[in-house]
Amino acid sequence: MSNSFTDTSEKGFQEYIIKELVVKNHFIESVSNDFDKEFCLNSNQLWEFIKKTQPETYEMIQRKGERSFLVRLDEKLRKFGVVDVLRKGVKHFDKTVDLFYRQPSSSYNTKHLKKYDSNIFSVTQELVYSIENANRLDLTVFVNGIPIITCELKNPLSGQTVHNGIRQYQNDRDPKEKIFSFARCMVHFAADTELIFMTTQLNNKKTFFLPFNKGLNEGKPVGNFGAGNPVNPNGLKTHYFWEEILTKDSLANIIDKFAQVVEETDEETNKTKRIMIFPRYHQLTSVRQILAHAKKSGLGNKYLIQHSAGSGKSKSIAWLAHQLHGLFDTSGEKHLFDSVIVITDRIVLDRQLSEDIKQFSPKRGIVEHITSEGGSKTSNLQEALGNRKKVIICTVQTFPFLLDEMSDLPAMKFGIVIDEAHSGQSGQTSSKMNAVLADKHEEDEDELQEKTLEDKINELIESRKMITNGSYFAFTATPKNKTLETFGVKSNDTFTDENGEVKSRFFAFHVYSMKQAIEEEFILDVLKNYTTYNSFYKLIKAVEDNPEFDTKQAQKKLRAYVEGHPFAIAEKAKIMLDHFHRDVKQLINGEAKAMVVTKSIISAIQYKKAFDEYLKEIKSPYKAVVAFSGKKNYKGVDYDEVSMNKFGSFKTDIPKNFNKRENRFLIVADKYQTGFDQPLLHTMYVDKKLSDVQAVQTLSRLNRAKKPYKKDTFVLDFFNKTEDIQKAFEPYYTATILSEETNPNKLNDLVDNLEVFEVYNEYNIEDFFKKYVDGEERFKWEPIIDRSADYFKNELTIDQQIEFKNNAKSFLRVYSYLGKILDFNNQNWEKLFWYLKNLVPKLFIERTEDLAEGILESIDMDSYRPSKEGTENISLAAEPGEVRGIPVEVGGGQSEPDLDTLENILGAFNQRFGDIDWTDKDKVNQILTEQLPTEMRANKEIMDAIQHSDRQNAKISSDKKLEELMQQYLFSQTEIFKKFTTDKDFQRRYKEFIFDTLMDANKRGGVNP
């Protein structure tokens, strides 16, 4: 049948979908009169299904009475929802009545295949569902007589769009009707030929609909990446609805594996509510595509899923984890994975992820959450693996505790799901984990001695590599270059770089972009309303002499001094708090909160004190919460979160306490800038350098939607420029592509660079490695390392030491990463790695002389003034962003110091940061630099004093005359007069400028040169 239709009416669209479902998908078309309005069922199909599949049960129901069973079924549907009833059936007297048969995982299971084929999928158009009125539903889908989906269809060519369908559900569909009651159906769709939206719960005008659209890139690494649906060259844009989603196999899969009623608890009120979950399009398709590829390709594959914040990543991970452990290989005879390990480095969200996974579990007892609470982490995970737990959840922080203890783990096949993949597979934790999962445990001493050195080194290399007895599934919103090269898909297309080398790019297996999430309104655009502040300040000399300092070091110290000065912190805190109370507090239904991002723990402590003081001064009802790790001594006092926040109960639970209505400000120092979800966060005050992925992750704390009240976000940035923030965000706005892979030959170059210095030789490495890998005592191999460290200290210049150490650290970093993914073994690299790993910690370079030491004791802060630069909407390109390959090159030696006097350094600093923001700058400059100097030079009395008096008296005369002339601007140039009379620093500097001008004129021999 053709994929197009000529009837452009709404009815024609409806008929077209019916034909597609009946002819292509073998649905039965039923009629509205078959619908039992009292019990909300197609009872004829229900009895037909039970009679055919469970004849004995059917006879029991007939004996006991059909109505008795329908009443019980109705009660269970009301209490548990349609998904639970379809999955588990209904216990009735001494029988369990099956109401749906799931599709078996293995095609060899013919008995269950036959049962599955007996399910009756049907569709009814124009269903009259109510006893009270004649309202009709365009389409209703049933399974075995039980409704699971309703749909309102619209046709833009008839002047009606999907939004009319949404309003129809909101205004004309009563949630009290049985078919619309909670979880009686899985989902309600509003669809037209362009777009589709869905809801799982009707609530009159408050009914919230989610997009159920492909996105313009359809999850691929290239494309337009916006919301909506792409053009379909063979038919309608929403063709996937009936071709992919409403098929028998798809619906059976959703009922069995995806749809679910879950419970969510409000932490503040402790109230629990039930929510009907139906997968969004990208969640459903990404999980299905991953499973299909894994089934076809087998073990040893890597998948990178780039899903933006707002994608529902925790639920996608939960669905994937549960379906991975039940996945059969292509033979259909055995499972692909024995166990699935879910690793997260988001401690804050670990509990949420764990709850999602447990709630989506089809059976109890197959999920094990390894926490740091109670008992031994090691024994917990050993026990979980030993008991063949199907899904094991742990954090990266928890995982290392068990790695050295697991010596009896049988070889198993693993699916490894990594949430936020940046750090979960890096460094030594990765190689240890790979060794454990691949069953490369340590043998006893006798066995070890029988192996040759080559055997041992090959084992070390293999343990570093990513395991082959499993597959990796890595989720992240912001993939770094290492993440892309480790887990990404390598493109078939190659390119030649400027050096003539042939390179490949890497991209994600599936993409749900930040751009699409913003356009679909799952997250907000944090780059709108981005306001920057610039700080103007004046520093003065506090010493008589004029010492020399290194200019670069001095400028850096001076800015840190000013920005961290208690007066500056207090001024910025006032700006933040005044802004919040004026423009923010009433937003998000009066519950808006703000985050203050500081550069250090000391800065966070200072801000907490400044906030507390000013909040008390203005009698604000709000409080500030501070978050930082550990203890910090500031001005002789030890501070920590607990002592500063004074929470009482739950004193260590920052997120729980920040939820409270009075706590509106969260002041952070390197905490809660990633993985912290608080939808009430509206505004962020930034006083820290943000760059690259850190900028994206930090600012993205604001983007969580809070329907319907949260409409935008706001950033007030005291440190960064808008162009830098734009540059940081662009690689992650659509899809992120690694521009080139790491060239292993760079390691050979590093080795060549290291050997030039003769810090070690081949014999040293061989001698050390044999002793080290054979487990000999430390005193036997450490002297070899010490000799190299001694040579480094005594024979190399400072510049050579810096270059050698940089090259050594670069080799350790790059080999540690490349060792996981290289398809060949290099024993020399492995030996050098262990030699350098033990040598580098012993390489001490004498601290470079601080050529700016003492500068802070030589200056005072005279004035400080933050000034608003402007508010911008930062726009981003819609094309895929590229991140550069992993850097292998190292920096050079020390740079030559650039010495200058304190006076000149302060002059340059103040010139850069201390500009006066005049209202009419050109007019003011003309008066100050031309008009007033000319009037002063024209005064004969003053010029005589300059020519004939001593310098001190001449200066007094000049200053007095200038003060007299300044009076004329009291009314005509009030800004100049006010600045001169109230800003003593400006007055002093301007008097010096005028006197110097007069002295210069006198030297040149004229009053009016």
C-alpha positions, -999 to +999 in steps of 0.1 A: +000+000+000+012+035-007+027+056+020+006+086+010-030+094+010-051+118-011-078+126+014-064+156+032-092+158+058-087+148+095-109+118+089-087+108+060-056+109+082-074+087+108-085+062+082-050+060+068-035+051+102-062+025+107-054+008+074-017+009+082-023-009+115-048-034+102-032-043+068+005-040+077+005-048+114-024-072+115-044-054+141-081-062+144-104-032+138-132-032+164-161-009+167-173+015+195-204-006+203-181-035+214-168-012+243-182-019+278-184+016+293-189+004+328-157-016+330-138+003+303-131-029+282-137-046+249-152-076+268-157-097+237-120-096+229-111-102+266-132-134+267-119-145+233-083-142+245-089-161+279-110-188+263-084-195+236-053-194+258-066-206+292-097-228+287-098-242+322-096-207+337-123-195+313-146-223+325-139-213+361-148-177+353-181-188+336-190-209+367-182-181+392-198-154+369-182-131+344-193-100+363-174-112+394-142-114+375-148-080+357-153-063+391-120-078+404-102-069+372-116-033+375-104-031+411-068-043+402-066-019+372-076+010+395-052+000+422-021-010+402-025+003+367-027-014+333+010-022+329+012-041+362-020-060+355-009-070+320+025-082+333+013-101+363-023-111+355-050-112+381-054-138+408-091-149+409-101-177+433-076-206+427-063-193+393-041-166+380-057-152+349-030-142+324-040-111+305-010-107+282+019-129+270+053-112+266+075-118+236+102-143+245+138-132+244+149-163+226+134-173+192+140-209+202+113-207+229+085-219+206+061-226+234+062-189+246+062-177+210+029-194+204+015-178+235+028-144+224+012-148+190-022-154+207-023-118+220-051-098+203-041-062+193-070-041+181-078-005+173-111+014+175-118+047+158-144+071+171-147+054+205-176+066+226-161+061+260-184+079+284-217+070+300-224+107+306-218+121+271-212+113+235-176+124+233-154+103+211-117+094+208-102+094+174-081+062+180-079+038+209-055+008+210-064-023+229-045-054+240-067-084+247-096-061+251-079-038+276-073-002+264-036+009+266-034+040+243-057+068+233-050+093+205-065+126+192-055+132+156-054+165+138-045+175+102-029+209+096-043+210+060-077+211+077-067+240+099-062+219+130-028+211+145-014+189+173-019+218+197-057+216+191-055+180+201-036+190+233-063+215+242-090+189+235-074+167+262-070+196+286-105+211+281-129+184+269-116+152+284-127+146+320-099+129+341-127+113+362-137+092+333-125+057+338-104+055+306-086+087+317-080+078+353-045+073+365-025+045+348-057+030+332-040+036+299-002+038+294-003+070+274-024+095+256-012+109+223-020+141+204-007+138+168-008+155+134+011+149+102+040+171+115+044+166+153+034+142+182+030+150+219+021+127+248+009+127+284+005+099+309-019+117+332-048+140+325-053+169+349-077+193+331-059+225+320-028+216+340-022+185+318+014+185+308+023+172+273+058+160+263+072+160+228+074+126+212+093+135+181+125+122+164+144+155+164+159+167+132+190+146+136+171+114+146+198+106+172+226+106+146+259+124+150+252+147+121+221+167+112+203+199+123+199+187+159+167+208+165+133+198+178+106+184+155+107+158+128+127+156+096+112+155+061+102+120+052+109+116+014+084+086+013+055+100+032+044+119+063+068+133+089+050+114+117+052+080+099+072+065+127+042+066+150+023+038+132+053+022+114+076+019+145+058+026+177+023+011+173+034-022+159+026-054+178+062-061+187+069-025+197+039-023+220+046-056+235+082-045+242+070-012+258+045-031+280+071-056+290+103-035+293+096+002+294+062+015+307+060+016+345+043+032+375+069+045+399+068+063+432+086+096+439+090+111+474+091+148+480+120+152+504+106+183+521+071+171+527+079+134+527+048+127+507+049+100+480+031+103+447+027+077+419+038+086+383+031+067+351+063+065+331+062+061+293+095+064+274+103+095+253+111+088+217+149+092+220+150+070+252+130+042+235+150+043+202+185+047+218+180+017+241+165-004+212+194+006+188+221-002+214+205-036+222+201-045+186+238-036+178+250-055+209+230-086+200+244-086+165+280-077+173+285-096+205+310-089+233+339-064+233+321-033+219+320+003+232+290+026+230+290+064+237+256+079+243+257+117+242+224+127+259+220+162+271+208+173+305+170+170+305+171+137+285+160+115+314+194+098+314+188+079+347+157+062+333+175+054+300+203+038+320+178+018+341+160+005+309+192-004+293+207-022+323+177-044+328+174-054+291+212-060+288+211-087+315+183-105+297+197-101+262+204-133+242+231-136+216+223-142+180+222-180+186+192-174+209+206-201+232+226-181+258+227-147+274+252-122+261+260-109+297+261-127+330+260-095+350+256-057+343+276-033+364+264+003+366+291+028+376+284+064+384+307+092+395+278+114+405+275+108+442+246+132+445+225+113+420+237+078+429+206+072+451+183+085+424+199+063+398+197+033+421+160+039+428+152+042+391+170+009+384+153-009+413+118+005+404+122-006+367+134-041+378+109-068+366+118-091+395+129-085+431+164-096+442+183-091+410+196-056+417+224-050+443+234-015+453+269-014+467+272+017+490+298+030+514+274+025+543+278-004+566+300-035+563+328-041+539+324-027+503+347-055+492+326-083+506+294-067+494+305-067+458+322-101+460+290-115+474+268-098+448+290-112+419+292-146+436+254-147+439+250-138+402+232-106+409+220-094+375+225-056+380+251-042+404+252-005+411+282+013+426+301+046+424+336+051+411+346+061+446+333+027+460+346+004+433+384+005+441+378-009+476+372-044+463+396-046+435+427-060+454+406-085+473+388-103+444+409-133+438+382-160+434+360-143+409+351-168+381+354-155+346+321-138+336+307-118+308+300-082+317+279-053+305+295-021+320+272+009+320+290+042+329+270+072+340+289+104+332+319+087+315+345+114+321+365+098+349+350+063+353+375+047+330+407+066+337+440+059+355+448+029+376+413+023+387+405+014+351+433-012+348+425-027+381+388-030+372+397-045+338+419-071+355+392-081+379+364-083+354+386-103+330+396-127+359+432-117+358+437-122+395+470-128+413+481-164+415+499-178+445+537-174+449+546-208+435+526-203+403+540-168+399+576-180+399+570-204+370+561-175+346+588-159+325+593-121+326+577-119+292+546-136+305+543-112+334+548-081+313+522-093+288+497-099+317+504-063+328+497-049+294+466-070+289+452-059+323+456-023+312+436-029+281+398-027+281+383-061+287+372-083+259+348-104+280+323-075+281+310-043+265+310-007+277+280+016+275+291+052+284+266+080+289+276+117+291+262+151+281+297+166+275+321+141+261+358+150+264+384+140+238+395+110+258+359+099+262+352+101+225+384+082+215+378+055+242+341+049+237+331+067+205+325+053+170+354+057+146+343+072+114+350+054+081+359+086+064+395+098+070+412+131+064+447+143+060+460+169+085+485+197+078+514+174+084+502+149+058+490+123+084+458+104+077+434+108+107+400+096+117+372+113+136+352+098+165+316+105+174+288+092+196+267+062+189+235+081+197+229+118+203+201+137+220+215+173+218+214+202+242+198+222+213+170+197+210+165+195+248+162+233+249+138+236+219+117+208+234+116+228+267+131+200+288+158+223+299+163+261+297+189+280+278+214+292+304+231+315+279+201+339+277+203+368+300+240+364+306+253+395+324+289+403+329+305+427+355+339+443+353+357+453+384+375+487+385+400+493+413+428+515+423+459+503+442+485+526+458+520+522+471+523+517+508+561+519+509+585+548+503+609+530+480+602+517+445+612+479+445+613+458+413+590+427+407+583+403+379+554+419+360+534+387+351+536+373+386+528+406+401+498+413+379+484+379+387+489+384+425+475+419+424+442+408+407+438+379+431+445+402+460+419+427+449+392+402+440+397+383+473+399+415+494+371+415+521+359+448+508+356+435+473+338+404+484+314+425+505+307+448+475+300+419+452+278+402+478+257+433+481+253+434+443+242+397+443+218+401+472+203+433+460+197+418+426+182+387+441+158+405+463+148+429+436+146+406+405+147+370+415+130+361+448+094+363+433+102+340+404+093+303+401+061+309+421+082+327+448+106+298+454+136+308+432+170+300+445+206+311+435+240+295+434+272+315+441+303+299+424+335+309+441+372+303+432+383+287+465+373+275+499+386+307+514+365+327+490+334+306+498+340+313+536+343+350+529+312+351+508+292+331+535+303+357+561+294+386+538+261+371+529+251+365+565+261+400+575+242+418+547+211+395+549+210+405+586+215+442+578+186+443+553+164+421+576+160+394+549+141+362+557+165+342+536+196+322+545+228+312+527+242+277+527+279+271+520+294+239+506+330+228+505+350+196+513+369+191+545+382+218+569+399+251+561+419+274+584+411+310+577+427+338+599+435+312+626+400+296+628+390+262+614+359+262+593+338+234+578+303+231+563+287+218+595+300+246+617+291+273+592+256+261+582+243+251+617+216+228+603+210+207+633+195+174+621+207+162+587+236+185+592+257+169+565+229+167+539+234+199+519+209+191+491+181+182+516+187+214+536+189+235+505+155+223+496+140+242+525+121+274+515+142+298+536+176+286+522+178+305+489+216+308+483+241+279+478+277+292+480+300+265+465+337+259+462+343+230+437+312+212+450+278+207+434+290+222+401+283+188+384+256+162+389+234+185+412+198+187+401+177+215+418+149+228+395+144+258+417+179+272+409+172+302+387+202+325+391+239+319+392+265+344+405+299+335+391+332+347+407+355+321+392+373+314+359+352+289+340+365+272+308+358+243+285+336+215+298+337+229+334+318+260+322+291+238+305+287+216+336+287+244+361+262+267+343+240+237+334+231+235+371+205+262+362+189+245+332+164+221+349+129+230+340+102+236+366+068+236+348+050+259+345+066+285+367+103+285+356+105+304+323+141+315+321+175+317+339+199+344+348+237+345+351+257+374+367+294+368+360+321+388+377+350+369+361+344+356+326+337+373+292+308+362+271+330+352+242+349+327+264+316+312+276+304+309+240+336+292+230+332+267+259+296+258+251+298+254+213+314+219+211+285+205+232+255+223+218+247+198+191+269+167+187+305+165+198+330+151+174+367+143+182+386+160+154+415+134+154+427+103+171+458+101+192+489+090+172+508+063+191+540+075+175+538+105+198+549+081+226+580+072+206+587+109+203+584+113+241+607+084+246+633+099+223+630+132+242+635+115+275+665+094+265+685+126+255+689+135+291+705+101+301+687+101+335+683+063+330+694+037+305+681+004+292+700-016+319+684+004+347+649-002+334+655-040+329+671-044+363+644-025+381+615-041+362+626-077+369+630-070+406+597-050+407+575-075+388+589-104+407+578-088+439+612-084+455+615-062+486+615-024+481+651-019+493+663-041+463+648-020+435+645+015+450+682+023+448+680+020+410+654+047+410+673+068+435+704+068+412+683+083+384+667+108+408+702+118+420+715+123+384+684+144+377+691+167+406+728+172+402+735+169+364+706+187+348+700+224+347+667+238+360+654+241+324+664+206+316+648+193+348+615+210+339+616+196+303+625+160+315+598+160+342+572+174+318+580+147+292+579+120+318+545+131+331+532+134+296+544+098+288+527+084+319+494+103+311+492+093+274+504+057+278+480+052+307+452+062+284+464+047+251+473+014+268+435+007+270+428+010+233+459+001+214+456-031+193+493-040+198+516-046+228+548-027+233+568-042+262+594-014+263+566+012+269+551-009+297+585-013+314+593+024+310+558+033+324+565+015+357+600+029+359+588+065+354+558+059+377+582+053+405+608+079+395+586+110+389+575+113+426+612+116+435+620+144+410+620+176+429+627+209+412+639+237+434+611+262+437+615+290+412+622+323+430+590+342+435+599+375+418+566+390+430+572+380+466+564+409+490+544+429+465+512+425+485+529+440+516+539+470+495+505+481+483+471+491+497+436+490+481+424+526+477+391+520+459+369+492+444+340+495+421+322+467+402+305+479+370+279+462+349+291+457+313+259+444+298+234+416+293+236+393+263+219+364+248+248+342+238+240+323+205+256+291+194+262+275+161+239+246+150+267+226+134+284+197+152+312+209+175+347+195+174+371+189+203+408+186+197+427+154+202+445+145+234+475+168+238+509+150+239+532+179+235+548+193+267+557+229+277+592+243+276+614+256+304+612+287+325+604+320+308+626+350+314+613+373+341+601+407+330+612+430+359+597+465+365+593+489+393+563+488+417+552+522+406+551+512+369+534+478+377+507+496+397+503+522+370+498+495+343+475+476+366+453+506+374+453+517+338+439+483+329+414+479+357+408+514+371+392+534+343+367+561+354+333+555+338+324+591+328+289+597+314+301+619+285+337+607+282+347+629+252+334+661+268+350+653+302+384+645+286+383+677+266+378+697+298+403+679+319+431+675+293+427+707+272+404+734+286+416+735+323+453+731+314+450+760+289+433+782+315+460+774+340+488+782+315+471+815+307+474+827+343+505+849+346+506+847+384+508+809+383+534+808+356+556+834+374+554+812+405+564+782+384+594+801+370+607+819+401+595+800+432+608+767+446+589+736+436+569+731+468+555+767+468+548+766+431+528+734+436+508+750+464+500+780+441+490+756+413+468+735+435+450+765+450+443+781+416+430+748+402+406+745+431+393+780+423+388+772+386+371+740+395+343+760+412+330+771+378+319+735+370+297+732+401+265+736+379+278+731+343+298+699+348+285+685+381+301+651+375+336+666+372+331+689+403+318+660+424+346+637+414+372+663+422+358+673+456+348+638+469+375+615+454+407+625+471+427+601+451+414+616+418+420+651+431+456+643+441+464+627+407+447+655+387+466+682+406+499+663+399+489+661+362+482+699+360+514+708+378+535+685+356+518+702+325+527+737+337+563+726+345+566+711+310+553+744+295+578+764+315+607+743+303+596+749+267+597+787+273+562+799+269+529+803+286+509+792+256+532+769+236 
